[in-house]
Amino acid sequence: QIENLRSYVYQNEDIREQVIVELFLRTGIRLNEGINLKWNDIDFPNDKIYIIEGKSGDREIPLHPKLKNILDTYREERNVNSEYIITGQKQKTKMSKSGLSYLINSLVEKAGLPSYVTPHTFRHTFATQLLRSCGNLEIVKKVLGHSDISITQLYLHLDDIDTKRAVFKL
């Protein structure tokens, strides 16, 4: 499903849509955090994204190299004038929560994904992929900004293949 979505937005060649999809899939940020993310919150030289006043306070997230590249391209191609990364049509003000939700839901539909895929599903997907990658629930908890690991566990959607991989790594 992720590849179908990426394939759709890259074929469509809308750099803003690509940034939005990659931002949420490569950081696991919440919708509100994405709306409020400013260019100054990204430390490009040190590959860090600072989430300021998120739901659970401030935190930093590593800046994935592919996300860094697309953000650089976006900044150059769109000649961004706004302090916010995700802007409305006029590119001067941040996009509204309902506008961003509508855009993501529209992309999901056009890419042929099931209707249960929502913007928040991207956060769950990120959490599951991060756990598969690192195998450390504490790291996932920290990156998502959860105060309690039991909350983080609700985000994970592992299957039999994950269990098999883990056992075979022994």
MOFENHU-V332591 format. One record per backbone hydrogen bond with DSSP energy under -0.5 kcal/mol. NH is the residue of the N-H (numbers start at 0). CO is the residue of the C=O. E is the energy in kcal/mol with one decimal. If there is no record, write none. Layout:
nh=NH co=CO e=E
nh=NH co=CO e=E
//
This chain:
nh=4 co=0 e=-2.3
nh=5 co=1 e=-2.9
nh=6 co=2 e=-2.8
nh=7 co=3 e=-2.1
nh=8 co=4 e=-2.4
nh=9 co=5 e=-2.5
nh=10 co=6 e=-2.1
nh=11 co=7 e=-2.0
nh=12 co=8 e=-0.7
nh=13 co=8 e=-0.9
nh=14 co=12 e=-0.8
nh=17 co=13 e=-2.1
nh=18 co=14 e=-2.5
nh=19 co=15 e=-2.4
nh=20 co=16 e=-2.5
nh=21 co=17 e=-2.7
nh=22 co=18 e=-2.9
nh=23 co=19 e=-2.0
nh=24 co=20 e=-2.4
nh=25 co=21 e=-2.2
nh=26 co=22 e=-0.5
nh=27 co=23 e=-1.6
nh=33 co=29 e=-2.2
nh=34 co=30 e=-2.2
nh=35 co=31 e=-2.0
nh=36 co=32 e=-0.6
nh=36 co=33 e=-0.7
nh=38 co=82 e=-2.5
nh=40 co=37 e=-1.5
nh=41 co=38 e=-1.5
nh=42 co=40 e=-0.6
nh=42 co=47 e=-3.0
nh=43 co=41 e=-1.1
nh=46 co=42 e=-0.6
nh=46 co=43 e=-0.9
nh=47 co=42 e=-1.7
nh=48 co=60 e=-2.8
nh=49 co=40 e=-3.2
nh=50 co=48 e=-0.6
nh=50 co=58 e=-3.1
nh=51 co=49 e=-0.7
nh=52 co=50 e=-0.5
nh=53 co=56 e=-1.3
nh=56 co=53 e=-2.0
nh=58 co=50 e=-1.9
nh=60 co=48 e=-2.8
nh=62 co=46 e=-2.4
nh=63 co=61 e=-0.8
nh=67 co=63 e=-2.6
nh=68 co=64 e=-2.2
nh=69 co=65 e=-2.0
nh=70 co=66 e=-2.3
nh=71 co=67 e=-2.2
nh=72 co=68 e=-2.3
nh=73 co=69 e=-2.6
nh=74 co=70 e=-2.5
nh=75 co=71 e=-2.0
nh=76 co=72 e=-3.3
nh=77 co=73 e=-2.4
nh=78 co=74 e=-0.7
nh=79 co=74 e=-0.8
nh=80 co=90 e=-0.6
nh=81 co=90 e=-0.5
nh=84 co=36 e=-2.3
nh=86 co=84 e=-0.9
nh=87 co=92 e=-2.4
nh=90 co=87 e=-1.6
nh=94 co=85 e=-2.0
nh=99 co=95 e=-2.5
nh=100 co=96 e=-2.5
nh=101 co=97 e=-2.5
nh=102 co=98 e=-2.3
nh=103 co=99 e=-2.6
nh=104 co=100 e=-2.7
nh=105 co=101 e=-2.3
nh=106 co=102 e=-2.3
nh=107 co=103 e=-2.5
nh=108 co=104 e=-2.2
nh=109 co=105 e=-2.7
nh=110 co=106 e=-2.0
nh=111 co=108 e=-1.5
nh=112 co=107 e=-2.4
nh=116 co=113 e=-1.8
nh=117 co=115 e=-0.7
nh=120 co=117 e=-1.0
nh=121 co=117 e=-0.8
nh=121 co=118 e=-0.8
nh=122 co=118 e=-0.6
nh=123 co=119 e=-1.5
nh=124 co=120 e=-2.7
nh=125 co=121 e=-2.7
nh=126 co=122 e=-2.3
nh=127 co=123 e=-2.4
nh=128 co=124 e=-2.7
nh=129 co=125 e=-2.8
nh=130 co=126 e=-2.3
nh=131 co=127 e=-2.3
nh=132 co=128 e=-2.1
nh=133 co=129 e=-2.9
nh=134 co=130 e=-2.6
nh=136 co=134 e=-0.5
nh=139 co=135 e=-1.6
nh=140 co=136 e=-2.5
nh=141 co=137 e=-2.3
nh=142 co=138 e=-2.6
nh=143 co=139 e=-2.4
nh=144 co=140 e=-1.2
nh=145 co=140 e=-2.1
nh=150 co=147 e=-1.2
nh=151 co=147 e=-1.2
nh=152 co=148 e=-2.1
nh=153 co=149 e=-0.7
nh=153 co=150 e=-0.8
nh=154 co=150 e=-0.5
nh=154 co=151 e=-1.7
nh=155 co=152 e=-1.0
nh=162 co=158 e=-1.7
nh=163 co=159 e=-2.6
nh=164 co=160 e=-2.6
nh=165 co=161 e=-2.2
nh=166 co=162 e=-2.3
nh=167 co=163 e=-2.6
nh=168 co=164 e=-1.3
nh=169 co=165 e=-0.5
nh=169 co=166 e=-1.2
//
